[in-house]
Amino acid sequence: MSSEVEILAPAGSFEAAVAAFEGGADAVYLGLSDFSARKAAKNFSKEELRSLKTLAVRQGKKIFAALNTVIKSSEIDSALDAARFLSDIKADAVILQDIGFASILKKLFPDMALHASTQMAVHTVEGVKFLKSHGFSRVVLSREVPLDLIAKIKKEVPDMELEVFVHGALCYSFSGLCLASGIVLGRSGNRGMCAQLCRSYYETEDGKKGYFFSCNDLEYKDFVQQLKFAGVDSFKIEGRMKSPEYVFHTSALYRAMLDRSDYFDALKNSRICFARAETLGYLKNFSGENLVSSKYPGHRGVKIGVCEKKLKDRFFIKTKYSLGIHDGLLFFKNNDESRPFNCSVEEITSASGKNLKIVGDSSRVYVKTADLPEVGDEIYLVSSRSLERKKVNFASFPQWKKNISLSVSVRDGRFIQIKSGDFSCESEEIAVEQSENQNGFKDKFVEILKNSADSFYFSEEVSFGESCENIFVVPSILKKIRTDFYEKYAEFCDTVFEEKKSKVLNSFSVPENGSVPEIFRERALMNPDGEIPFFMPADPENLLKTVGGFLTVPLLPLMKESEKYLNKINIIIAENSDKKILVGLSNLGQLNFALEHLKDENIFFFIDFSLYIANEFSYSFFKNLLGEKLLFGYYWIEEKEDVPQFSPEIITLSGFNPPLFVSAGCFERSNGFKKCSECGGKRSERILKNCGRVFKVVSKNCVTFMFMKT
């Protein structure tokens, strides 16, 4: 069990990062302008990140940087440049989704800590073990992993750090398995551009309407001790799109919960800043509880009272919390959550008619708003000007610089030589005078080398040869020598990096085997039940299809009971030893299973579409792992144009209708359409309409799939 649990807060901006530290967070996670799974967040420039690094070092805090998107071949160079910058500023870890990119980083930056993003959809002991064996030091578990499985994972893999989301938004689809935004709108969630179709309004064929996929927000505040006991190393707060105020108060909430101190104000303020209806999600079981609010999907703040009566342009309330002019309110007309009204406080008056700017809790006042609630309507406070934080300018913080060790000597009494590692630079001929002060030159040059102006580098570790004693050099000349050295040193580092990068990239071999039979482009031929593309735990063996001479077994990427599921696959393999079997791998948690079958002459593999091969390095990783047993892989399914031909073993899909959502929650049960006793895991279907589009939702074995209706 961890002695100390880290509070990890979101930083969508420099202001949010500062707020996180002030609120009690031990670390922040953030993105650069590219390769971040929250592209719409403000994110960080290099200058901002260097300023934040200075602050983090001063306060003993950590910075985790997200490069957690699918990365195309054409982007590898720029992604590696971003990773180099993160390595140079000594980011405490890099969060990744792309396994091929991770394998490059492991070679190029062996000391860099790698964290597996929740976008990797890791939710099993097998998946965590696999990542541990391939250089990851931490895994961000899927939000669907229940408490008992978290404890089991920690027990089985005690030396792997576990990071768990404890607060904030919950996606309807399993993270990393959502194709909805990418397929429907061309804005891939795997590229940080999710359009949140799950928050949209849908209508069923029989006229039922609602936000059927809009999940409530996680709130694990009452379970922090249980999570700590289970072995969680880091409590992660969702919210890189949220305000600094939210980040501050939510960080303060979990700091108070961990410290067992009073948390009432922090909870209230966090909810005022942003809060949907709260849920424990999947914490108690892998099928989830209280997942969806189908009538209202948005921020609802905190309840402050009830409309007791109303006049022409105002209503009367006994407010539970303080209230001020321009604060934001929400109410539902006749308490009908399908009829939300947002408004601002325009005036506050006492019962005697006195105008007030702000009132404390338990005040009985009239409130003027543009829209008025009905008597009995509950009133929610959704913004408060009293919580607004002062703006923070990153330029007020010094930019972090990389400290390098230097040695200085003087050659022939005319040239100053500076060395750092394998790099050496000699000045032009200069005038070196004799001095009675033995250390005068050294003291002055140390000061100048430490104050490196605009350079990324500086030095406070300088050694001097005997030739540097009892001499004097004009300070202006020393400053020029310093500037020239740091510029040339930066160029040297660039050259060394480019050479090393080229060498590492060239070390990845791309298969040159024969082409894959055309029949495998028709992925739908493998679909066990005609529509769902994966073999599910309760499916009978006779649903498996024979394609291209192989009995095909496309594994399910979401495994609620992974051991039982994989054991079932082993039984199928054993009972069909006389057949060639082609197993489709769709989750990293299945790779150790594949390794166990490499010696079986009749077993072969393919990389299914949910593992997102978008560059040759990803496929090279899988190929090096599985060798000739890996026959082919499907190219990243969301990319429709300019597909690179980096291997004949990579094929694109044609005429295939993939699931847009794969969810561990049951659509029928989550929306109150059916009880478990009515279903028994049997297949259920519904047709939904949204903005002129038509979808089919299939629930089966307590898993939900959504498809475009064709």
DAJOCOR-V848548 format. One line per field, one symbol per residue. ss: DSSP state (A for helix, B for strand, O for the rest). psi: psi as a letter, one per 20 degrees, with the letter a starting at -180 (. if undefined). Layout:
ss->???
psi->???
//
This chain:
ss->OOOOOBBBBBOOOAAAAAAAAAAOOOBBBBBBOOOOOOOOOOOBOAAAAAAAAAAAAAAOOBBBBBBOOOOOAAAAAAAAAAAAAAAAOOOOBBBBOOAAAAAAAAAAOOOOOBBBOAAAOOOOAAAAAAAAAOOOOBBBOOOOOOAAAAAAAAAAOOOOBBBBBBBBOOOOOOOOOOOAAAAAAOOOAAAOOOOOAAAOOBBBOOOOBBOOOOBOBBBOAAAAAAAAAAOOOBBBBOOOOOOAAAAAAAAAAAAAAAAOOOOAAAAAAAAAAOOOOBBOOOOOOOOOOOOBOOOOOOOOOBBBBBOOBBOOOBBBBBBOOOBBOOOBBBBBAAAOOOOBBBBBOOBBBBOOOOBBOBBOOOBBBBBBOOOOOOOOOBBBBBBOAAAOOOOOOAAAOOOOOBBBBBBBBBBOOOBBBBBBOOBBBBOOOOOOBBOOOOOAAAAAAAAAAAOOOOOOBBBBBBBBOAAAOOBBOOAAAAAAAAAAAAAAAAAAAAAAAAAAAAAAAAOOOOOOOOOOOAAAAOAAAAOOOOOOOOBOOOOOAAAOOBBOOBBBBBBOOOOOOAAAAAAAAAAAAAAOOOOOBBBBBOOAAAAAAAAAOOOOOOBBBBBOAAAOBOOAAAAAAAAAAAAAABBBBBBOOOOOOOOOOOOOOBBOOOOOOOOOBBBOOOAAAAOOOOOAAAAOOOOBBBBBBBOOBBBBBBBBOOBBBBBBOO
psi->pphpppooqqnirghhgghgghijqhrqqrqahqkpjmhirhaprhgghhghggggghjkrqppppllrppqgiigghhhgghgghghjlqhrppqhohghhhghhhhmhippppoqiiikpjrgggggghgikjqiqpoqqiiorghhghgghhhmhjppppppipaqpqgqppijpjghgggiknphijjkpjlhijrprprhjjpqrmijoqrqqokhjjhhghghijphpoppqlijrqhgggghhghghghghilrpjggggghghhgppaqqqjcjhhqiiqqlhqnihojapjcqpiaqohrqbgjrrpqophrqprpjqpqprppkkoiimqpprqohqpqrhijppqhqqrqjqorppprhqprqpippppoiqphiipqqqpohiipqpqqppqpqpprppkjippppqocjpppprrprooqqqiohjggggghggghhnjciqiqrpjnpqqrhijqlrppphhghhgggggghghgggghgggghgggggghiioppqkrrrpphhihmhhhiogkhgpjqorhipqhiiqqppkjpopnoqpioohnhggghhghhggghikijqppopopjqhiihhgghijhiohjprqqorhijmoirhhghhghghgibihohrqpqohiohqloqmipiipqqqpkpnqphqoqiqpggghjjhqqhhhgkjrpqqqpqqoliqpqpppppkkqpppqpp.
//
